[in-house]
Amino acid sequence: MLSLNDVCKPVATPLGALTQKMKLKTFEQFYATPGHLFRRAGQFVTATFEAEMGHIGITASQLSAILAVHMQPGMQQRELAAALSWDEATVGGMVSRLEAQGYLERRSTTRSRRGREIYMTPAGEALYQQIEPHVAAIQRQLLKRLKADERKQLIYLISKAMGVGATQFDAPRTGKKT
């Protein structure tokens, strides 16, 4: 199992490595590639999640589903899939597992003949109350090495690189007029 120290060692990135044709002749060059850094960031998130919440018995993906259903109760499976940017089959299996654990339930709806709305059960609400402080702790842990302005910039840049809107964050100000 990876420790946090295994996945969060800083890498010196030569400026030319990202602006010229990428040459991968050394590990230092490889370690500075965006793909490698994103993969390591994913490992860091997973390791941080496991350290903080591994004892609770849910996965990071299940956590996402629980948070989404808590934020918007009554979503149908396709709506939950869209909210999480997952495919419907994956969400269907996850909802079934969380339903079997007693955290979620599906109810008939008048909005659709086939669709069923997804709600948290009382056990799911109790789980949410248990995990809520851990979610905040994970976010703090992930960003603890960054200053406040760097945190905002990181969220903005990751969102921009992935082509998703982080509307709660404005573009970082450089002092130059564009």
N, CA and C atoms as a LAMMPS dump frame, in Angstrom:
ITEM: TIMESTEP
0
ITEM: NUMBER OF ATOMS
534
ITEM: BOX BOUNDS ff ff ff
-5.0000000000000000e+02 5.0000000000000000e+02
-5.0000000000000000e+02 5.0000000000000000e+02
-5.0000000000000000e+02 5.0000000000000000e+02
ITEM: ATOMS id mol type element x y z
1 1 1 N 0.846 -1.188 0
2 1 2 C 0 0 0
3 1 3 C 0.883 1.24 0
4 2 1 N 0.539 2.211 -0.808
5 2 2 C 1.296 3.445 -0.897
6 2 3 C 1.027 4.321 0.313
7 3 1 N 2.062 4.998 0.764
8 3 2 C 1.868 5.983 1.817
9 3 3 C 1.751 7.351 1.163
10 4 1 N 1.318 8.326 1.929
11 4 2 C 1.224 9.675 1.399
12 4 3 C 2.584 10.174 0.937
13 5 1 N 3.657 9.804 1.646
14 5 2 C 4.988 10.256 1.268
15 5 3 C 5.437 9.675 -0.064
16 6 1 N 4.941 8.487 -0.415
17 6 2 C 5.308 7.872 -1.683
18 6 3 C 4.752 8.619 -2.882
19 7 1 N 3.633 9.271 -2.718
20 7 2 C 2.969 9.861 -3.871
21 7 3 C 2.976 11.38 -3.897
22 8 1 N 3.587 12.025 -2.934
23 8 2 C 3.512 13.489 -2.946
24 8 3 C 4.873 14.165 -2.858
25 9 1 N 5.903 13.527 -3.408
26 9 2 C 7.203 14.182 -3.473
27 9 3 C 7.189 15.197 -4.605
28 10 1 N 7.58 16.45 -4.346
29 10 2 C 7.556 17.455 -5.411
30 10 3 C 8.561 17.114 -6.506
31 11 1 N 8.255 17.539 -7.711
32 11 2 C 9.112 17.296 -8.862
33 11 3 C 9.49 18.635 -9.465
34 12 1 N 10.779 18.811 -9.756
35 12 2 C 11.228 20.005 -10.448
36 12 3 C 10.858 19.862 -11.921
37 13 1 N 10.147 20.848 -12.461
38 13 2 C 9.711 20.782 -13.849
39 13 3 C 10.451 21.823 -14.669
40 14 1 N 11.328 21.375 -15.579
41 14 2 C 11.97 22.354 -16.452
42 14 3 C 10.91 23.003 -17.335
43 15 1 N 10.935 24.333 -17.42
44 15 2 C 9.905 25.034 -18.186
45 15 3 C 9.833 24.555 -19.63
46 16 1 N 10.947 24.264 -20.224
47 16 2 C 10.97 23.831 -21.615
48 16 3 C 10.307 22.479 -21.827
49 17 1 N 10.216 21.664 -20.781
50 17 2 C 9.66 20.315 -20.927
51 17 3 C 8.204 20.339 -21.38
52 18 1 N 7.485 21.379 -21.022
53 18 2 C 6.08 21.434 -21.375
54 18 3 C 5.811 22.294 -22.606
55 19 1 N 6.805 23.077 -23.043
56 19 2 C 6.574 23.965 -24.178
57 19 3 C 7.218 23.445 -25.459
58 20 1 N 8.186 22.549 -25.354
59 20 2 C 8.828 21.978 -26.525
60 20 3 C 8.349 20.548 -26.72
61 21 1 N 8.858 19.911 -27.774
62 21 2 C 8.558 18.504 -27.97
63 21 3 C 9.07 17.745 -26.751
64 22 1 N 8.202 16.942 -26.149
65 22 2 C 8.552 16.25 -24.927
66 22 3 C 9.58 15.157 -25.196
67 23 1 N 10.657 15.165 -24.446
68 23 2 C 11.673 14.128 -24.534
69 23 3 C 11.646 13.35 -23.235
70 24 1 N 11.529 12.055 -23.342
71 24 2 C 11.454 11.218 -22.147
72 24 3 C 12.68 10.315 -22.096
73 25 1 N 13.817 10.929 -21.782
74 25 2 C 15.066 10.17 -21.712
75 25 3 C 15.487 9.892 -20.276
76 26 1 N 14.91 10.619 -19.341
77 26 2 C 15.273 10.426 -17.939
78 26 3 C 13.996 10.322 -17.095
79 27 1 N 14.149 9.761 -15.914
80 27 2 C 12.999 9.7 -15.003
81 27 3 C 12.546 11.103 -14.622
82 28 1 N 13.484 12.033 -14.46
83 28 2 C 13.103 13.396 -14.112
84 28 3 C 12.172 13.986 -15.171
85 29 1 N 12.479 13.75 -16.451
86 29 2 C 11.608 14.225 -17.524
87 29 3 C 10.251 13.527 -17.475
88 30 1 N 10.259 12.227 -17.251
89 30 2 C 9.014 11.468 -17.156
90 30 3 C 8.18 11.953 -15.977
91 31 1 N 8.822 12.152 -14.829
92 31 2 C 8.097 12.577 -13.632
93 31 3 C 7.474 13.96 -13.791
94 32 1 N 7.975 14.76 -14.739
95 32 2 C 7.471 16.111 -14.945
96 32 3 C 6.336 16.165 -15.969
97 33 1 N 5.924 15.04 -16.525
98 33 2 C 4.851 15.066 -17.523
99 33 3 C 3.488 15.237 -16.846
100 34 1 N 2.585 15.955 -17.504
101 34 2 C 1.256 16.15 -16.911
102 34 3 C 0.548 14.826 -16.619
103 35 1 N 0.643 13.868 -17.53
104 35 2 C -0.029 12.589 -17.316
105 35 3 C 0.462 11.889 -16.061
106 36 1 N 1.776 11.883 -15.876
107 36 2 C 2.34 11.244 -14.687
108 36 3 C 1.907 11.989 -13.422
109 37 1 N 1.952 13.324 -13.485
110 37 2 C 1.583 14.107 -12.304
111 37 3 C 0.1 13.949 -11.962
112 38 1 N -0.774 13.89 -12.987
113 38 2 C -2.193 13.651 -12.719
114 38 3 C -2.398 12.265 -12.107
115 39 1 N -1.678 11.262 -12.613
116 39 2 C -1.803 9.908 -12.047
117 39 3 C -1.341 9.91 -10.596
118 40 1 N -0.208 10.561 -10.319
119 40 2 C 0.278 10.637 -8.938
120 40 3 C -0.694 11.409 -8.055
121 41 1 N -1.31 12.445 -8.611
122 41 2 C -2.308 13.195 -7.84
123 41 3 C -3.482 12.285 -7.48
124 42 1 N -3.891 11.444 -8.428
125 42 2 C -4.959 10.485 -8.142
126 42 3 C -4.564 9.528 -7.033
127 43 1 N -3.308 9.065 -7.061
128 43 2 C -2.822 8.186 -5.991
129 43 3 C -2.83 8.917 -4.653
130 44 1 N -2.459 10.177 -4.675
131 44 2 C -2.433 10.985 -3.456
132 44 3 C -3.844 11.138 -2.89
133 45 1 N -4.814 11.395 -3.756
134 45 2 C -6.204 11.516 -3.313
135 45 3 C -6.666 10.202 -2.695
136 46 1 N -6.376 9.092 -3.376
137 46 2 C -6.795 7.777 -2.877
138 46 3 C -6.144 7.469 -1.532
139 47 1 N -4.844 7.71 -1.425
140 47 2 C -4.14 7.448 -0.171
141 47 3 C -4.671 8.33 0.955
142 48 1 N -4.967 9.583 0.641
143 48 2 C -5.512 10.506 1.642
144 48 3 C -6.889 10.044 2.092
145 49 1 N -7.725 9.634 1.138
146 49 2 C -9.055 9.123 1.461
147 49 3 C -8.954 7.9 2.358
148 50 1 N -8.106 6.948 1.987
149 50 2 C -7.965 5.713 2.764
150 50 3 C -7.463 5.991 4.177
151 51 1 N -6.512 6.906 4.312
152 51 2 C -5.983 7.243 5.635
153 51 3 C -7.065 7.864 6.522
154 52 1 N -7.928 8.669 5.929
155 52 2 C -8.942 9.38 6.702
156 52 3 C -10.226 8.575 6.892
157 53 1 N -10.627 7.799 5.863
158 53 2 C -11.948 7.172 5.91
159 53 3 C -11.954 5.677 5.662
160 54 1 N -10.79 5.066 5.519
161 54 2 C -10.745 3.64 5.231
162 54 3 C -11.477 2.783 6.243
163 55 1 N -11.489 3.215 7.476
164 55 2 C -12.133 2.445 8.556
165 55 3 C -13.667 2.482 8.487
166 56 1 N -14.229 3.387 7.691
167 56 2 C -15.683 3.536 7.65
168 56 3 C -16.33 2.471 6.767
169 57 1 N -15.597 1.981 5.788
170 57 2 C -16.109 0.876 4.989
171 57 3 C -16.831 1.251 3.712
172 58 1 N -16.597 2.468 3.206
173 58 2 C -17.134 2.83 1.896
174 58 3 C -15.975 3.279 1.018
175 59 1 N -16.191 3.199 -0.279
176 59 2 C -15.154 3.624 -1.218
177 59 3 C -15.319 5.113 -1.524
178 60 1 N -14.301 5.684 -2.163
179 60 2 C -14.379 7.092 -2.562
180 60 3 C -15.521 7.298 -3.557
181 61 1 N -15.721 6.338 -4.446
182 61 2 C -16.829 6.444 -5.406
183 61 3 C -18.175 6.394 -4.696
184 62 1 N -18.302 5.505 -3.722
185 62 2 C -19.545 5.435 -2.958
186 62 3 C -19.775 6.73 -2.191
187 63 1 N -18.703 7.309 -1.689
188 63 2 C -18.815 8.59 -0.997
189 63 3 C -19.396 9.638 -1.938
190 64 1 N -18.896 9.683 -3.172
191 64 2 C -19.41 10.654 -4.145
192 64 3 C -20.904 10.47 -4.361
193 65 1 N -21.346 9.241 -4.495
194 65 2 C -22.766 8.97 -4.704
195 65 3 C -23.588 9.393 -3.489
196 66 1 N -23.109 9.081 -2.303
197 66 2 C -23.823 9.459 -1.075
198 66 3 C -23.922 10.976 -0.958
199 67 1 N -22.825 11.675 -1.231
200 67 2 C -22.848 13.137 -1.16
201 67 3 C -23.837 13.713 -2.169
202 68 1 N -23.825 13.175 -3.386
203 68 2 C -24.725 13.682 -4.431
204 68 3 C -26.186 13.462 -4.054
205 69 1 N -26.514 12.281 -3.549
206 69 2 C -27.907 11.999 -3.165
207 69 3 C -28.306 12.858 -1.968
208 70 1 N -27.368 13.108 -1.076
209 70 2 C -27.665 13.991 0.056
210 70 3 C -27.947 15.416 -0.437
211 71 1 N -27.145 15.885 -1.421
212 71 2 C -27.313 17.251 -1.93
213 71 3 C -28.583 17.415 -2.744
214 72 1 N -28.967 16.353 -3.474
215 72 2 C -30.157 16.442 -4.319
216 72 3 C -30.949 15.14 -4.238
217 73 1 N -31.707 14.961 -3.168
218 73 2 C -32.509 13.752 -3.029
219 73 3 C -33.551 13.646 -4.143
220 74 1 N -33.833 12.422 -4.554
221 74 2 C -34.869 12.203 -5.55
222 74 3 C -34.378 12.164 -6.98
223 75 1 N -33.066 12.211 -7.179
224 75 2 C -32.554 12.078 -8.54
225 75 3 C -32.811 10.666 -9.043
226 76 1 N -33.018 10.558 -10.333
227 76 2 C -33.083 9.249 -10.945
228 76 3 C -31.667 8.821 -11.308
229 77 1 N -31.514 7.541 -11.632
230 77 2 C -30.187 6.981 -11.903
231 77 3 C -29.462 7.749 -13.009
232 78 1 N -30.143 8.09 -14.073
233 78 2 C -29.499 8.808 -15.179
234 78 3 C -29.069 10.206 -14.738
235 79 1 N -29.853 10.835 -13.861
236 79 2 C -29.5 12.159 -13.352
237 79 3 C -28.294 12.084 -12.423
238 80 1 N -28.261 11.059 -11.594
239 80 2 C -27.115 10.864 -10.711
240 80 3 C -25.866 10.58 -11.538
241 81 1 N -25.995 9.758 -12.567
242 81 2 C -24.861 9.459 -13.443
243 81 3 C -24.336 10.737 -14.091
244 82 1 N -25.235 11.581 -14.566
245 82 2 C -24.829 12.84 -15.185
246 82 3 C -24.161 13.764 -14.171
247 83 1 N -24.711 13.829 -12.964
248 83 2 C -24.14 14.697 -11.93
249 83 3 C -22.724 14.273 -11.558
250 84 1 N -22.458 12.97 -11.588
251 84 2 C -21.143 12.447 -11.21
252 84 3 C -20.224 12.225 -12.41
253 85 1 N -20.733 12.448 -13.614
254 85 2 C -19.979 12.19 -14.85
255 85 3 C -19.563 10.724 -14.954
256 86 1 N -20.479 9.836 -14.612
257 86 2 C -20.269 8.388 -14.714
258 86 3 C -21.298 7.822 -15.671
259 87 1 N -21.074 6.587 -16.114
260 87 2 C -22.083 5.949 -16.963
261 87 3 C -23.181 5.362 -16.07
262 88 1 N -24.36 5.194 -16.671
263 88 2 C -25.524 4.74 -15.91
264 88 3 C -25.343 3.342 -15.32
265 89 1 N -24.657 2.452 -16.045
266 89 2 C -24.462 1.083 -15.535
267 89 3 C -23.623 1.09 -14.263
268 90 1 N -22.576 1.901 -14.249
269 90 2 C -21.728 2.008 -13.054
270 90 3 C -22.533 2.535 -11.874
271 91 1 N -23.315 3.573 -12.125
272 91 2 C -24.141 4.156 -11.063
273 91 3 C -25.185 3.153 -10.594
274 92 1 N -25.77 2.412 -11.529
275 92 2 C -26.776 1.415 -11.148
276 92 3 C -26.212 0.379 -10.202
277 93 1 N -25.019 -0.118 -10.506
278 93 2 C -24.376 -1.095 -9.626
279 93 3 C -24.031 -0.505 -8.273
280 94 1 N -23.548 0.73 -8.286
281 94 2 C -23.183 1.368 -7.022
282 94 3 C -24.412 1.613 -6.162
283 95 1 N -25.486 2.093 -6.77
284 95 2 C -26.717 2.337 -6.015
285 95 3 C -27.239 1.013 -5.451
286 96 1 N -27.156 -0.043 -6.239
287 96 2 C -27.6 -1.362 -5.745
288 96 3 C -26.784 -1.791 -4.523
289 97 1 N -25.475 -1.59 -4.572
290 97 2 C -24.626 -1.968 -3.427
291 97 3 C -24.95 -1.108 -2.195
292 98 1 N -25.123 0.188 -2.411
293 98 2 C -25.457 1.071 -1.284
294 98 3 C -26.862 0.795 -0.756
295 99 1 N -27.739 0.362 -1.625
296 99 2 C -29.081 -0.039 -1.214
297 99 3 C -28.999 -1.316 -0.372
298 100 1 N -28.169 -2.272 -0.801
299 100 2 C -28.002 -3.523 -0.055
300 100 3 C -27.387 -3.266 1.32
301 101 1 N -26.569 -2.227 1.433
302 101 2 C -25.968 -1.865 2.718
303 101 3 C -26.936 -1.071 3.588
304 102 1 N -28.072 -0.69 3.01
305 102 2 C -29.083 0.03 3.781
306 102 3 C -28.933 1.536 3.785
307 103 1 N -28.079 2.092 2.914
308 103 2 C -27.83 3.536 2.915
309 103 3 C -28.717 4.309 1.941
310 104 1 N -29.111 3.682 0.844
311 104 2 C -29.951 4.331 -0.153
312 104 3 C -31.18 3.478 -0.416
313 105 1 N -32.223 4.128 -0.934
314 105 2 C -33.407 3.397 -1.379
315 105 3 C -33.921 4.035 -2.656
316 106 1 N -34.543 3.207 -3.492
317 106 2 C -35.157 3.69 -4.727
318 106 3 C -36.667 3.66 -4.533
319 107 1 N -37.305 4.73 -4.987
320 107 2 C -38.753 4.842 -4.862
321 107 3 C -39.361 5.101 -6.237
322 108 1 N -40.571 4.606 -6.418
323 108 2 C -41.306 4.872 -7.655
324 108 3 C -41.539 6.365 -7.789
325 109 1 N -41.682 6.79 -9.032
326 109 2 C -41.892 8.204 -9.3
327 109 3 C -42.929 8.382 -10.388
328 110 1 N -43.577 9.512 -10.379
329 110 2 C -44.534 9.826 -11.444
330 110 3 C -43.825 10.51 -12.619
331 111 1 N -42.546 10.854 -12.453
332 111 2 C -41.798 11.524 -13.518
333 111 3 C -41.475 10.588 -14.677
334 112 1 N -41.434 9.295 -14.409
335 112 2 C -41.026 8.341 -15.437
336 112 3 C -41.628 6.979 -15.109
337 113 1 N -42.003 6.241 -16.135
338 113 2 C -42.547 4.906 -15.89
339 113 3 C -41.469 3.944 -15.406
340 114 1 N -40.267 4.067 -15.969
341 114 2 C -39.198 3.123 -15.636
342 114 3 C -38.273 3.638 -14.534
343 115 1 N -38.048 4.943 -14.523
344 115 2 C -37.09 5.508 -13.569
345 115 3 C -37.604 5.471 -12.147
346 116 1 N -36.669 5.36 -11.239
347 116 2 C -37.008 5.412 -9.812
348 116 3 C -36.121 6.451 -9.165
349 117 1 N -36.667 7.162 -8.213
350 117 2 C -35.913 8.203 -7.521
351 117 3 C -35.074 7.586 -6.403
352 118 1 N -33.921 8.186 -6.168
353 118 2 C -32.97 7.666 -5.186
354 118 3 C -32.944 8.604 -3.978
355 119 1 N -33.114 7.999 -2.803
356 119 2 C -33.122 8.749 -1.546
357 119 3 C -32.216 8.071 -0.531
358 120 1 N -31.784 8.845 0.445
359 120 2 C -31.023 8.274 1.553
360 120 3 C -32.006 7.704 2.573
361 121 1 N -31.622 6.604 3.169
362 121 2 C -32.403 6.02 4.256
363 121 3 C -31.959 6.678 5.556
364 122 1 N -32.629 6.417 6.664
365 122 2 C -32.133 6.93 7.945
366 122 3 C -30.688 6.464 8.228
367 123 1 N -30.369 5.227 7.864
368 123 2 C -28.984 4.754 8.049
369 123 3 C -28.034 5.54 7.156
370 124 1 N -28.481 5.885 5.951
371 124 2 C -27.671 6.701 5.044
372 124 3 C -27.442 8.094 5.59
373 125 1 N -28.485 8.667 6.172
374 125 2 C -28.348 9.995 6.796
375 125 3 C -27.384 9.939 7.981
376 126 1 N -27.464 8.864 8.763
377 126 2 C -26.543 8.703 9.894
378 126 3 C -25.108 8.557 9.38
379 127 1 N -24.927 7.813 8.285
380 127 2 C -23.603 7.678 7.679
381 127 3 C -23.104 9.034 7.203
382 128 1 N -23.974 9.803 6.58
383 128 2 C -23.589 11.141 6.116
384 128 3 C -23.094 11.99 7.29
385 129 1 N -23.813 11.963 8.392
386 129 2 C -23.398 12.737 9.573
387 129 3 C -22.029 12.276 10.078
388 130 1 N -21.758 10.988 9.962
389 130 2 C -20.473 10.437 10.39
390 130 3 C -19.344 10.854 9.443
391 131 1 N -19.605 10.876 8.154
392 131 2 C -18.528 11.128 7.186
393 131 3 C -18.294 12.604 6.901
394 132 1 N -19.274 13.443 7.157
395 132 2 C -19.153 14.861 6.812
396 132 3 C -17.861 15.514 7.33
397 133 1 N -17.499 15.35 8.596
398 133 2 C -16.251 15.991 9.049
399 133 3 C -15.007 15.394 8.38
400 134 1 N -15.074 14.128 7.996
401 134 2 C -13.939 13.492 7.321
402 134 3 C -13.743 14.047 5.913
403 135 1 N -14.842 14.374 5.253
404 135 2 C -14.763 14.942 3.903
405 135 3 C -14.001 16.263 3.961
406 136 1 N -14.338 17.096 4.924
407 136 2 C -13.638 18.375 5.08
408 136 3 C -12.166 18.15 5.424
409 137 1 N -11.885 17.179 6.266
410 137 2 C -10.496 16.886 6.639
411 137 3 C -9.692 16.422 5.431
412 138 1 N -10.295 15.635 4.571
413 138 2 C -9.608 15.172 3.36
414 138 3 C -9.246 16.365 2.478
415 139 1 N -10.188 17.283 2.297
416 139 2 C -9.913 18.448 1.451
417 139 3 C -8.781 19.285 2.038
418 140 1 N -8.788 19.462 3.352
419 140 2 C -7.702 20.219 3.992
420 140 3 C -6.363 19.511 3.801
421 141 1 N -6.35 18.191 3.962
422 141 2 C -5.122 17.412 3.815
423 141 3 C -4.578 17.518 2.392
424 142 1 N -5.463 17.443 1.403
425 142 2 C -5.036 17.496 0.009
426 142 3 C -4.365 18.817 -0.338
427 143 1 N -4.806 19.888 0.298
428 143 2 C -4.322 21.219 -0.064
429 143 3 C -3.415 21.859 0.989
430 144 1 N -3.033 21.123 2.003
431 144 2 C -2.333 21.74 3.138
432 144 3 C -0.981 22.35 2.787
433 145 1 N -0.349 21.906 1.733
434 145 2 C 0.963 22.449 1.369
435 145 3 C 0.857 23.735 0.551
436 146 1 N -0.348 24.146 0.231
437 146 2 C -0.558 25.307 -0.624
438 146 3 C -1.08 26.496 0.164
439 147 1 N -0.69 27.677 -0.278
440 147 2 C -1.24 28.912 0.277
441 147 3 C -2.648 29.09 -0.289
442 148 1 N -3.431 29.968 0.321
443 148 2 C -4.82 30.169 -0.087
444 148 3 C -4.934 30.515 -1.57
445 149 1 N -4.095 31.425 -2.061
446 149 2 C -4.188 31.793 -3.47
447 149 3 C -3.756 30.642 -4.381
448 150 1 N -2.825 29.82 -3.922
449 150 2 C -2.4 28.649 -4.706
450 150 3 C -3.515 27.599 -4.77
451 151 1 N -4.261 27.465 -3.691
452 151 2 C -5.389 26.52 -3.681
453 151 3 C -6.416 26.903 -4.736
454 152 1 N -6.754 28.176 -4.758
455 152 2 C -7.723 28.677 -5.724
456 152 3 C -7.191 28.476 -7.147
457 153 1 N -5.926 28.784 -7.357
458 153 2 C -5.323 28.641 -8.675
459 153 3 C -5.283 27.172 -9.104
460 154 1 N -4.958 26.264 -8.183
461 154 2 C -4.916 24.839 -8.508
462 154 3 C -6.291 24.348 -8.981
463 155 1 N -7.328 24.687 -8.253
464 155 2 C -8.681 24.276 -8.635
465 155 3 C -9.033 24.842 -10.006
466 156 1 N -8.708 26.093 -10.214
467 156 2 C -8.978 26.723 -11.51
468 156 3 C -8.225 26.002 -12.628
469 157 1 N -6.949 25.746 -12.449
470 157 2 C -6.138 25.14 -13.509
471 157 3 C -6.525 23.694 -13.785
472 158 1 N -6.809 22.926 -12.752
473 158 2 C -7.248 21.541 -12.981
474 158 3 C -8.57 21.543 -13.734
475 159 1 N -9.487 22.397 -13.321
476 159 2 C -10.778 22.491 -13.998
477 159 3 C -10.59 22.892 -15.456
478 160 1 N -9.723 23.842 -15.7
479 160 2 C -9.464 24.3 -17.066
480 160 3 C -8.828 23.185 -17.891
481 161 1 N -7.852 22.489 -17.332
482 161 2 C -7.174 21.403 -18.054
483 161 3 C -8.153 20.289 -18.41
484 162 1 N -9.121 20.045 -17.548
485 162 2 C -10.093 18.978 -17.78
486 162 3 C -11.289 19.457 -18.598
487 163 1 N -11.361 20.752 -18.866
488 163 2 C -12.462 21.272 -19.663
489 163 3 C -13.776 21.351 -18.919
490 164 1 N -13.696 21.48 -17.607
491 164 2 C -14.91 21.62 -16.808
492 164 3 C -14.915 22.995 -16.159
493 165 1 N -16.098 23.511 -15.924
494 165 2 C -16.205 24.826 -15.31
495 165 3 C -16.109 24.754 -13.81
496 166 1 N -15.278 25.574 -13.255
497 166 2 C -15.229 25.76 -11.809
498 166 3 C -15.721 27.177 -11.581
499 167 1 N -17.007 27.375 -11.734
500 167 2 C -17.563 28.716 -11.749
501 167 3 C -17.404 29.456 -10.427
502 168 1 N -17.135 28.728 -9.368
503 168 2 C -16.959 29.405 -8.084
504 168 3 C -15.578 30.058 -7.975
505 169 1 N -14.712 29.823 -8.971
506 169 2 C -13.371 30.381 -8.946
507 169 3 C -13.155 31.254 -10.166
508 170 1 N -12.724 32.462 -9.949
509 170 2 C -12.367 33.346 -11.058
510 170 3 C -10.965 32.987 -11.538
511 171 1 N -10.641 33.403 -12.729
512 171 2 C -9.294 33.22 -13.248
513 171 3 C -8.316 33.952 -12.343
514 172 1 N -7.135 33.363 -12.11
515 172 2 C -6.151 34.053 -11.274
516 172 3 C -5.745 35.383 -11.896
517 173 1 N -5.577 36.37 -11.089
518 173 2 C -5.202 37.699 -11.583
519 173 3 C -3.682 37.791 -11.629
520 174 1 N -3.171 38.231 -12.767
521 174 2 C -1.714 38.337 -12.929
522 174 3 C -1.242 39.768 -12.803
523 175 1 N -2.169 40.706 -12.755
524 175 2 C -1.785 42.108 -12.71
525 175 3 C -1.671 42.717 -14.09
526 176 1 N -1.708 41.881 -15.131
527 176 2 C -1.625 42.36 -16.496
528 176 3 C -3.031 42.451 -17.08
529 177 1 N -3.233 43.465 -17.929
530 177 2 C -4.515 43.577 -18.615
531 177 3 C -4.479 42.696 -19.851
532 178 1 N -5.564 41.97 -20.09
533 178 2 C -5.616 41.124 -21.281
534 178 3 C -6.642 41.604 -22.263
